[in-house]
Amino acid sequence: MIRIFKLVIFFLFLFFLSAVVPLASGTKAEAEDFEQTCQVERIEKECNNLSQLECRMLLEKCEEYYQEQSEEIQKDISKTEQEKRTLKNKVDTLKKKIKNLDYQIYQSNLIVKDLGIQIGDTKTSIVKTSLKIEDSKSKLANILRTIYEEDQKPIIEILIAENNLSDFFDNLMALEVLNVKSKELLQNIKILKSNLENQKQSLDEEKDDLGRMVKLQTLQKEESSKTQKEQEYYLKLTEKEYQNQLQKKEEVEKKAAEIRSRIFELIGVPKVPTFGEAYEIAKYVESITKVRPAFLLAVLTQESNIGKNVGQCYLRDVLTGAGIFIKTEKTIQRVMSPKRDVSPFLQITKELGRDSFNTSVSCPMSYGWGGAMGPAQFIPSTWMIYRDRLKEINGKPADPWNVKDAFLAAAFYLSDYGATKQTYDGEWKAAMIYFSGTTNSKYKFYGDSVMKITKQYEEDIAKLEAAL
């Protein structure tokens, strides 16, 4: 009766999730409801009223919700990163433009200063030339006065004053020549002064033009600086938004990780490693077995995605090896070989204090038996071969659901079949035997897939090592 009551509660709850707050709905209110529903504390309370299967289905729905949330936030982060790059490029461009304007202003100021010096020199020349003109005017006036005075003398006085008439005329001619030359000099000086004044005017105009250009460049610089400050302000806002988005993503991923770890606890793996953690374990295993990390991780990825998929069935009948599919509780045959694996499985679970009938194992494929355990997917009879070797190293019973033990046992198995040679053929054959016990070409897909994953892991490990 209690069991039926729990099922009624569960299906009513699922109906509430699908009808009221569907995961793929488009309204904000529904998303907020799901956010509340999938809080870890609330799920724990719900799971207290549900069976293990029902709890797991609820957890998987919430994990899917948080995964979608994480992907949406990642889109926002990518968009913000693009905006940051665009704004940063604009700021950098403006900085270069401002720097170039600084150079231009500096250069223009130097030219203005040089023009000021030239104008000063020209002014000095004009002053000197003006003095020369005044001196020449004074001398010319004296000459003209002398000529006038000579012209006013009576003939009798000239004749008495001069020894002869020719001397008088010689003096008069000399004065006339001096007068003509003085006029020419005065004219040339006036022309020089005019040229200097024109030059000064031209320099003044050029200086004014450059002054206006410097003012314009200064205004451009001020405008660019203002724009730069605005964009730097928006860049800071974008950076703040970016950090907020990263924090949101981290919070969502943390919640997803908590729910995921709860799922793994339900299926028998207390902690699934990250790639970095898996690599560290694989390096430790390599020091003992000589099986290289990239290959070992590839095999475990092919087998269980490094502990994420460790079995979807429970054993129920020790005589026939039948069991149930965990999600649907539907009866399924050939879950475990009764002659080969049931007895070792009961021994392993008892030794580890596990419930034999609620410990997940792999379901059977279209052929053969299921019953593989943990991240390395060992069948119980094979695990017994390596159990004692692991116990000698760890000093405690080996646990096929423990990631470190599973890694080490898998590496021992692979090394026994040639993986320590670290050649393509050697590792390929070891992978084939690990999967099927043979190198039969009909299972070639498995060995090829493992070696392809190995190559990818080699690249990932190189990146990880470079980042450390």
C-alpha positions in Angstrom: 0.0 0.0 0.0 2.8 2.4 0.9 4.6 1.5 -2.3 1.4 2.4 -4.4 1.1 5.6 -2.4 4.7 6.6 -3.3 4.1 5.8 -7.0 1.0 8.0 -6.9 3.0 10.9 -5.4 5.8 10.4 -7.9 3.6 10.4 -11.0 1.6 13.4 -9.7 4.9 15.2 -9.2 6.0 14.3 -12.7 2.7 15.4 -14.1 3.2 18.7 -12.3 6.7 19.0 -13.8 5.5 18.2 -17.4 2.2 20.2 -17.3 3.0 23.2 -15.1 6.7 23.7 -15.5 7.9 21.8 -18.6 11.6 22.0 -19.2 11.4 23.3 -22.7 8.7 25.9 -22.0 9.3 29.5 -23.0 7.9 31.5 -20.1 10.0 33.0 -17.4 7.6 32.0 -14.6 7.9 28.3 -15.6 11.7 28.5 -15.6 11.6 30.1 -12.1 9.3 27.3 -10.9 11.7 24.7 -12.2 14.6 26.6 -10.6 12.8 26.2 -7.3 11.9 22.6 -7.9 15.4 21.5 -8.7 17.1 23.0 -5.6 19.2 20.3 -4.1 17.6 20.6 -0.7 14.1 20.3 -2.1 15.1 17.3 -4.3 16.5 15.5 -1.2 13.1 16.0 0.5 11.2 14.7 -2.5 13.6 11.7 -2.8 12.7 10.7 0.7 9.1 10.0 -0.5 10.2 8.3 -3.8 11.8 5.0 -4.8 15.4 5.0 -5.9 14.3 4.8 -9.6 11.8 7.6 -9.2 14.4 9.8 -7.4 16.9 9.1 -10.2 14.4 10.1 -12.9 13.7 13.3 -11.1 17.4 14.0 -10.7 18.0 13.4 -14.4 15.3 15.9 -15.4 16.9 18.5 -13.1 20.3 17.7 -14.5 19.0 18.3 -18.0 17.4 21.6 -16.9 20.7 22.9 -15.5 22.6 21.7 -18.5 20.3 23.8 -20.7 20.7 26.8 -18.3 24.4 26.4 -18.6 24.3 26.4 -22.4 22.2 29.5 -22.4 24.5 31.3 -20.1 27.5 30.2 -22.3 25.8 31.8 -25.3 25.5 35.1 -23.3 29.1 34.8 -22.3 30.2 34.3 -25.9 28.2 37.3 -26.9 29.6 39.4 -24.1 33.2 38.3 -25.0 32.6 39.4 -28.6 31.3 42.8 -27.4 34.3 43.1 -25.1 36.7 42.4 -28.0 34.8 44.9 -30.2 34.9 47.6 -27.6 38.5 46.9 -26.7 39.5 47.2 -30.4 37.7 50.5 -30.6 39.4 51.8 -27.5 42.8 50.6 -28.8 42.1 52.4 -32.2 41.2 55.6 -30.4 44.3 55.4 -28.2 46.4 55.1 -31.4 44.4 58.0 -33.0 45.0 60.2 -29.9 48.7 59.3 -29.8 48.9 60.3 -33.5 47.1 63.6 -32.8 49.6 64.2 -30.0 52.4 63.8 -32.5 50.7 66.1 -35.0 50.0 68.8 -32.3 53.6 68.5 -31.1 54.9 68.8 -34.7 52.6 71.8 -35.5 53.7 73.5 -32.3 57.3 73.1 -33.3 56.5 74.6 -36.7 54.6 77.5 -35.1 57.6 78.1 -32.8 60.0 78.1 -35.8 57.7 80.5 -37.7 57.7 82.8 -34.7 61.5 82.8 -34.8 61.4 83.6 -38.6 58.8 86.4 -38.0 61.1 87.8 -35.3 64.1 87.7 -37.6 62.0 89.4 -40.4 60.8 92.1 -38.0 64.5 92.8 -37.0 65.4 93.0 -40.7 62.5 95.4 -41.4 63.7 97.6 -38.5 67.3 97.6 -39.8 66.1 98.3 -43.3 63.9 101.2 -42.0 66.9 102.7 -40.3 68.9 102.4 -43.6 66.1 104.1 -45.4 66.1 107.0 -42.9 69.9 107.3 -43.1 69.7 107.3 -46.9 67.0 109.8 -46.8 69.1 112.0 -44.6 72.2 111.7 -46.8 70.0 112.3 -49.9 68.6 115.4 -48.3 72.1 116.7 -47.6 73.1 116.1 -51.3 70.0 117.8 -52.6 70.6 120.7 -50.3 74.2 121.0 -51.5 73.1 120.9 -55.1 70.5 123.5 -54.4 73.0 125.7 -52.7 75.4 125.4 -55.6 72.6 126.2 -58.0 71.9 129.4 -56.1 75.4 130.8 -56.2 76.0 133.8 -58.5 78.4 133.3 -61.5 80.9 135.9 -60.1 81.1 134.0 -56.7 81.6 130.7 -58.5 84.3 132.1 -60.6 86.1 133.7 -57.7 85.7 130.6 -55.5 87.0 128.1 -58.0 90.3 128.1 -59.7 88.8 127.5 -63.0 85.3 126.9 -64.4 85.9 123.2 -65.1 86.3 122.4 -61.4 82.9 123.9 -60.8 81.3 121.7 -63.4 83.2 118.6 -62.1 81.8 119.2 -58.6 78.3 119.8 -60.0 78.5 116.5 -62.0 79.7 114.5 -59.0 76.8 115.8 -57.0 74.4 114.8 -59.7 75.8 111.3 -60.0 75.7 110.9 -56.2 72.1 112.1 -56.2 71.1 109.5 -58.9 72.9 106.6 -57.0 71.3 107.7 -53.7 67.9 107.6 -55.3 68.6 104.1 -56.7 69.8 102.9 -53.3 66.7 104.4 -51.6 64.4 102.7 -54.2 66.1 99.3 -53.6 65.8 99.7 -49.9 62.1 100.5 -50.2 61.7 97.4 -52.4 63.5 95.3 -49.8 61.4 96.7 -47.0 58.2 96.0 -49.0 59.4 92.4 -49.6 60.2 91.9 -45.9 56.8 93.3 -44.9 55.1 90.9 -47.4 57.2 88.0 -46.1 56.2 88.9 -42.5 52.5 89.1 -43.5 52.9 85.6 -45.2 54.6 84.2 -42.1 51.9 85.7 -39.9 49.2 84.1 -42.0 50.9 80.7 -42.0 51.4 81.0 -38.2 47.7 81.8 -37.8 46.7 78.8 -40.0 48.9 76.5 -38.0 47.5 77.9 -34.8 44.0 77.2 -36.0 45.1 73.6 -37.1 46.6 73.0 -33.6 43.3 74.2 -32.0 41.4 71.9 -34.4 43.7 68.9 -33.6 43.4 69.7 -29.9 39.6 69.7 -30.2 39.7 66.4 -32.1 41.9 65.0 -29.4 39.5 66.1 -26.7 36.6 64.6 -28.6 38.5 61.3 -29.1 39.5 61.3 -25.4 35.9 61.8 -24.5 34.7 58.9 -26.8 37.5 56.7 -25.4 36.4 57.4 -21.8 32.8 56.5 -22.8 33.9 53.3 -24.4 36.2 52.4 -21.5 33.2 53.0 -19.2 31.1 50.6 -21.3 34.0 48.1 -21.5 34.1 48.1 -17.7 30.3 47.5 -17.6 30.8 44.7 -20.1 33.5 43.2 -18.0 31.3 43.4 -14.9 28.5 41.7 -16.9 30.9 39.1 -18.2 32.1 38.3 -14.6 28.4 38.1 -13.4 27.7 35.7 -16.3 30.7 33.6 -15.4 29.5 33.5 -11.8 26.0 32.5 -12.8 27.5 29.7 -15.0 29.7 28.6 -12.1 26.7 28.5 -9.8 24.5 26.5 -12.4 27.4 24.1 -13.0 27.9 23.6 -9.3 24.2 22.8 -8.9 24.4 20.4 -11.9 27.5 18.8 -10.4 25.7 18.3 -7.1 22.7 16.6 -8.8 25.1 14.6 -11.0 27.0 13.3 -8.0 23.7 12.3 -6.5 22.9 10.3 -9.6 26.3 8.7 -9.5 25.8 7.7 -5.9 22.5 6.1 -6.9 24.2 4.0 -9.6 27.2 3.0 -7.4 30.0 5.4 -8.3 30.5 7.8 -5.4 32.7 10.3 -7.4 33.2 10.6 -11.1 36.5 12.3 -11.9 37.1 15.3 -14.1 39.4 14.9 -17.0 42.3 16.4 -15.0 41.6 14.1 -12.1 41.3 11.1 -14.4 44.7 12.0 -16.0 46.4 12.2 -12.6 45.1 8.8 -11.7 46.2 7.5 -15.1 49.7 8.8 -14.6 49.8 7.1 -11.2 48.7 3.8 -12.9 51.3 4.2 -15.6 54.0 4.3 -13.0 52.9 0.8 -11.9 51.8 -0.8 -15.1 53.6 1.1 -18.0 50.3 1.6 -19.8 50.2 5.1 -21.1 47.5 7.5 -19.8 46.0 8.5 -23.2 45.4 4.8 -24.2 44.0 3.9 -20.8 41.6 6.9 -20.7 40.5 6.0 -24.3 39.6 2.4 -23.3 37.7 3.6 -20.2 35.9 6.3 -22.2 34.8 3.6 -24.7 33.7 1.4 -21.9 31.9 3.8 -19.5 32.8 7.3 -20.5 35.2 7.3 -17.5 32.6 6.2 -15.0 29.6 8.2 -16.2 27.8 5.1 -17.6 28.3 2.2 -15.3 25.3 0.0 -15.7 21.5 0.3 -16.1 20.5 -3.1 -14.7 20.0 -4.9 -11.4 20.5 -8.6 -10.8 17.3 -10.2 -9.4 17.5 -14.0 -10.0 20.8 -15.7 -8.9 19.7 -19.0 -10.5 19.0 -17.7 -14.0 20.9 -14.5 -14.0 17.8 -12.5 -14.9 17.3 -9.0 -13.7 15.5 -5.7 -14.3 16.1 -2.6 -16.3 16.5 0.1 -13.6 14.6 2.9 -15.4 11.5 0.9 -16.1 11.9 -2.0 -13.7 11.1 -4.3 -16.6 12.4 -7.8 -16.3 15.3 -8.6 -18.6 17.1 -11.9 -19.2 20.9 -12.6 -19.3 21.8 -9.7 -16.9 24.6 -12.0 -15.5 25.9 -15.4 -16.3 24.8 -17.7 -13.4 27.6 -20.2 -14.0 30.4 -17.8 -14.5 29.7 -14.5 -12.7 26.8 -14.6 -10.2 28.8 -16.3 -7.4 31.9 -14.0 -7.8 29.5 -11.0 -7.9 27.8 -12.0 -4.6 31.2 -12.5 -3.0 32.5 -9.0 -4.3 29.4 -7.1 -3.1 29.4 -8.9 0.3 33.0 -8.1 0.8 32.4 -4.4 0.1 29.2 -4.2 2.1 27.0 -3.6 -0.9 23.4 -4.8 -1.6 23.9 -7.4 -4.3 20.4 -6.8 -5.7 20.6 -3.0 -5.8 24.1 -2.6 -7.2 24.0 -1.5 -10.9 25.7 -3.6 -13.6 25.7 -3.4 -17.3 22.7 -4.7 -19.2 23.2 -7.4 -21.9 23.7 -6.4 -25.5 21.9 -8.2 -28.4 24.3 -11.1 -27.7 26.1 -12.5 -24.7 25.7 -11.6 -21.0 25.7 -8.3 -19.1 26.9 -7.9 -15.6 30.0 -5.7 -16.1 30.8 -3.6 -13.1 32.1 0.0 -12.5 34.0 2.4 -14.7 36.3 -0.3 -16.2 33.3 -2.6 -16.9 34.9 -5.8 -15.5 32.7 -8.9 -15.3 32.8 -10.4 -11.8 34.8 -13.5 -12.8 37.5 -11.4 -14.5 37.7 -8.9 -11.6 38.5 -11.8 -9.3 41.7 -12.4 -11.3 43.0 -8.9 -10.5 41.4 -8.5 -7.0 44.4 -9.9 -5.1 46.9 -7.9 -7.1 45.1 -4.7 -6.2 44.8 -5.7 -2.6 48.6 -6.1 -2.4 49.0 -2.5 -3.6 46.2 -0.9 -1.7 46.1 -3.0 1.4 42.3 -3.3 1.3 39.7 -5.2 -0.7 39.6 -3.9 -4.3 36.4 -2.1 -5.4 35.4 -2.2 -9.1 33.2 0.9 -8.5 36.1 2.9 -7.1 37.6 4.9 -10.0 41.3 4.4 -8.9 40.9 0.7 -8.4 39.0 0.4 -11.7 41.8 2.3 -13.6 44.5 0.1 -12.1 42.7 -3.2 -12.8 42.0 -2.1 -16.4 45.7 -1.2 -16.9 46.8 -4.6 -15.5 44.5 -6.4 -17.9 45.7 -4.3 -20.9 49.4 -4.7 -19.9 48.9 -8.5 -19.8 47.9 -8.4 -23.4 50.6 -6.2 -24.8 49.6 -2.6 -24.1 53.0 -1.9 -22.5 54.7 -2.0 -25.9 53.0 1.4 -26.5 52.8 0.8 -30.3 49.6 1.3 -32.3 49.3 -2.5 -33.1 50.1 -3.5 -29.6 47.5 -1.2 -28.0 44.9 -1.9 -30.7 45.2 -5.7 -30.0 45.0 -5.1 -26.2 41.8 -3.0 -26.7 40.2 -5.7 -28.9 41.0 -8.4 -26.3 39.7 -6.2 -23.5 36.4 -5.8 -25.3 35.8 -9.3 -26.7 38.6 -11.6 -25.6 39.8 -11.9 -29.2 41.2 -9.9 -32.1 38.4 -11.0 -34.4 37.9 -8.5 -37.3 34.2 -8.3 -36.8 35.0 -6.3 -33.6 37.5 -4.1 -35.5 35.2 -1.0 -34.9 36.0 -1.2 -31.2 39.8 -1.1 -31.6 39.7 1.6 -34.2 37.4 3.7 -32.0 39.7 3.4 -29.0 42.8 4.4 -31.0 41.0 7.4 -32.4 40.0 8.5 -28.9 43.6 7.9 -27.8 44.9 10.3 -30.4 42.4 13.0 -29.2 43.5 12.4 -25.6 47.1 12.8 -26.6 46.3 16.3 -27.8 44.2 17.1 -24.7 46.9 15.9 -22.4 49.5 18.1 -24.3 47.2 21.1 -23.7 46.7 20.2 -20.1 50.5 19.8 -19.5 51.1 23.1 -21.2 48.6 24.9 -18.9 50.2 23.5 -15.8 
